[in-house]
Amino acid sequence: MLKIYRNLKPYTVSIIMILVFLFLQVMSDLYLPTLMSDIVNNGIMTKNIGYIWKTGEYMLLIAAGGVICAVVAGFLGARVSVGLGRILRNRIFRRVENFSLHEFDRFGSSTLITRTTNDIIQIQTVTIMIINMMIRAPLTCVGGIFQAYHQDRTLTLILAIALPVLILIIYLVTSKVVPIFRQVQRKLDRINLILRENLTGIRVIRAFNKIDHEKARFETANKDLTDTYIHVNRIMAVLMPMMMLIMNLVTVCVLWFGSKRIDTGEMNLGALMAFVQYAMQIMFSLLMFVMMFVMIPRAQAAADRINEVLSTEPEIIDPQLPEPAAAEKGYVEFRNVTFRYHGAEQSAIQNVSFSVKPGETTAIIGGTGSGKSTLINLIPRFYDADEGQVLVDGIDVKAMPQEELRNKIGFVPQKARLFTGTVDENLRYGKEDASEDEIRHAADVAQASEFISQMSDGYDSMLSEGGQNLSGGQKQRLSIARALVRRPEIYVFDDSFSALDFKTDAKLRAALKKDTQKATVIIVAQRVGTVMDADRIIVLDEGSVAGIGTHSELLKSCGVYREIVASQLSEEELA
Ligand SMILES: Nc1ncnc2c1ncn2[C@@H]1O[C@H](COP(=O)(O)OP(=O)(O)OP(=O)(O)O)[C@@H](O)[C@H]1O
């Protein structure tokens, strides 16, 4: 929690003002019972109406001052806590944006969303409480005890017995609820995960008639969370009545012993009335403490989760001393590269070496899971190689600022990802200042012009979340066009033609060849037809290079390639 509160630095002045206003409010609260005691003793008992009016007006003034202080402190407190929420959300967002894919794999997106939303709201709520209570509760408690003692020393003994009992109860309850609140946060994560999977996979769920199964899965998680909430609330439910019981018992005892003391002339009525009020104020301040102690563990669980994200150092960071930009352009080289995913037993790629020159098309082919995507993910440094080196333009990618590296690359991922916005905005994603001609040309090459012109507003047509109002092939073509707009040195296509029909695939590759003549093109593909005319084909088998060469060379020299070809092409095509 304290670590989280370091983010409050910009609000130091506001917090000091809040503390001052709260201090004044507590002082006014503590002063009122003494004034009331004066009215009783010096006004009512002596029937001095003038004194009653005068002191009454004074009391009103003090009370009004207290209310104004409370309102200003409340207003400032709300601003500070909401501001803290904003700072934390920004920090998490910035940190997550810098995460390498390893960190994404480790956390998972559902929990990152819960941490950025729900957890921060927890912190916000508790912050308002802490700001309000942190000073008010102890000050009222200590001030109240002091004033009560001042009114009557003997009656203070009742408080000396009741307060430790209250504190013990608070301790017992909070030590029980802290771990349960941690569980609540974890269970919320699980609900979010199921919800996310259901929303994104709704088509699959319907197609497989799994609606009932998913309902049951959600219901189980929902019930689990509800049960935990009920459990914790049950414990909490005991707390309030216990507190109230003790408070009422204290009042009864104070009145009982107080009236006896008045009887014997050891105490006056005003002092007793003031004492009762101070006893109440002390108890209520402890109640406030309880509320805080109940909320803090929950916020602590949220704070731990937020701190975990904020303290996770991205594995992939820019070099301290980047190498000067290379004069060469479009060279990619793998030198004995081995890479293993965290937690995986085997390397996803082992000892891979090859080099690629500008003006060449290099294709990577292999069975599913052979490591094709893994291999090309190392070029833009989505992951770092464990052994060996990946060089772009002769410089190790680890020695290059990420922005400079990624500016060189036009990456088309396996799964076309588009963003909410117009077609034009999506195509400009990598180059905002692209001219209209550049946008249209890229769409022409990607064979996307035709379907874009058929859309209701052409290039200004809106795409829904993730481009859901487009077909798979249309999405792929837009995502290819988006990379083409940037005119990078190196194009990387990760199985980006898989959703296209053969005719469009062939037309697109022909147009692409013309358009990217001077660039370096790396294509990952499953279809032999897509890679056949590449200048160089790299055949991957279980993460290792099984062969490198042209189509005809590999047909002669590489068994794995022959098998892939045989499974896809007819005898005549092979001949
Ligand atoms: N994020 C990840 N965490 C752990 N293991 C992974 C991860 N991504 C891929 N793998 C594993 O690494 C291996 C290679 O996967 P990769 O995605 O590179 O294969 P691929 O050749 O591109 O397959 P496909 O053609 O089916 O896309 C697989 O065994 C896969 O299970």
Ligand as a Chemical Component Dictionary entry (heavy atoms), coordinates in Angstrom:
data_LIG
# 
_chem_comp.id                   LIG 
_chem_comp.type                 NON-POLYMER 
_chem_comp.pdbx_formal_charge   0 
_chem_comp.three_letter_code    LIG 
# 
loop_
_chem_comp_atom.comp_id 
_chem_comp_atom.atom_id 
_chem_comp_atom.alt_atom_id 
_chem_comp_atom.type_symbol 
_chem_comp_atom.charge 
_chem_comp_atom.model_Cartn_x 
_chem_comp_atom.model_Cartn_y 
_chem_comp_atom.model_Cartn_z 
_chem_comp_atom.pdbx_ordinal 
LIG N1  N1  N 0 3.524 -18.368 -25.995 1  
LIG C1  C1  C 0 3.971 -19.621 -25.952 2  
LIG N2  N2  N 0 4.317 -20.189 -24.778 3  
LIG C2  C2  C 0 4.788 -21.450 -24.723 4  
LIG N3  N3  N 0 4.942 -22.225 -25.795 5  
LIG C3  C3  C 0 4.618 -21.744 -27.004 6  
LIG C4  C4  C 0 4.106 -20.404 -27.139 7  
LIG N4  N4  N 0 3.872 -20.191 -28.452 8  
LIG C5  C5  C 0 4.212 -21.330 -29.104 9  
LIG N5  N5  N 0 4.663 -22.259 -28.240 10 
LIG C6  C6  C 0 5.176 -23.596 -28.567 11 
LIG O1  O1  O 0 6.291 -23.452 -29.417 12 
LIG C7  C7  C 0 6.265 -24.379 -30.489 13 
LIG C8  C8  C 0 6.350 -23.662 -31.839 14 
LIG O2  O2  O 0 5.204 -22.865 -32.008 15 
LIG P1  P1  P 0 5.018 -21.912 -33.264 16 
LIG O3  O3  O 0 3.790 -21.101 -33.025 17 
LIG O4  O4  O 0 6.259 -21.185 -33.530 18 
LIG O5  O5  O 0 4.759 -22.947 -34.426 19 
LIG P2  P2  P 0 4.340 -22.691 -35.934 20 
LIG O6  O6  O 0 5.293 -23.469 -36.762 21 
LIG O7  O7  O 0 4.225 -21.250 -36.215 22 
LIG O8  O8  O 0 2.920 -23.373 -35.957 23 
LIG P3  P3  P 0 1.633 -23.001 -36.813 24 
LIG O9  O9  O 0 1.955 -23.216 -38.236 25 
LIG O10 O10 O 0 0.631 -23.985 -36.315 26 
LIG O11 O11 O 0 1.306 -21.595 -36.509 27 
LIG C9  C9  C 0 4.973 -25.171 -30.324 28 
LIG O12 O12 O 0 5.316 -26.407 -29.750 29 
LIG C10 C10 C 0 4.145 -24.375 -29.360 30 
LIG O13 O13 O 0 3.420 -25.231 -28.515 31 
# 
loop_
_chem_comp_bond.comp_id 
_chem_comp_bond.atom_id_1 
_chem_comp_bond.atom_id_2 
_chem_comp_bond.value_order 
_chem_comp_bond.pdbx_ordinal 
LIG N1  C1  SING 1  
LIG C1  N2  SING 2  
LIG C1  C4  DOUB 3  
LIG N2  C2  DOUB 4  
LIG C2  N3  SING 5  
LIG N3  C3  DOUB 6  
LIG C3  C4  SING 7  
LIG C3  N5  SING 8  
LIG C4  N4  SING 9  
LIG N4  C5  DOUB 10 
LIG C5  N5  SING 11 
LIG N5  C6  SING 12 
LIG C6  O1  SING 13 
LIG C6  C10 SING 14 
LIG O1  C7  SING 15 
LIG C7  C8  SING 16 
LIG C7  C9  SING 17 
LIG C8  O2  SING 18 
LIG O2  P1  SING 19 
LIG P1  O3  DOUB 20 
LIG P1  O4  SING 21 
LIG P1  O5  SING 22 
LIG O5  P2  SING 23 
LIG P2  O6  DOUB 24 
LIG P2  O7  SING 25 
LIG P2  O8  SING 26 
LIG O8  P3  SING 27 
LIG P3  O9  DOUB 28 
LIG P3  O10 SING 29 
LIG P3  O11 SING 30 
LIG C9  O12 SING 31 
LIG C9  C10 SING 32 
LIG C10 O13 SING 33 
# 
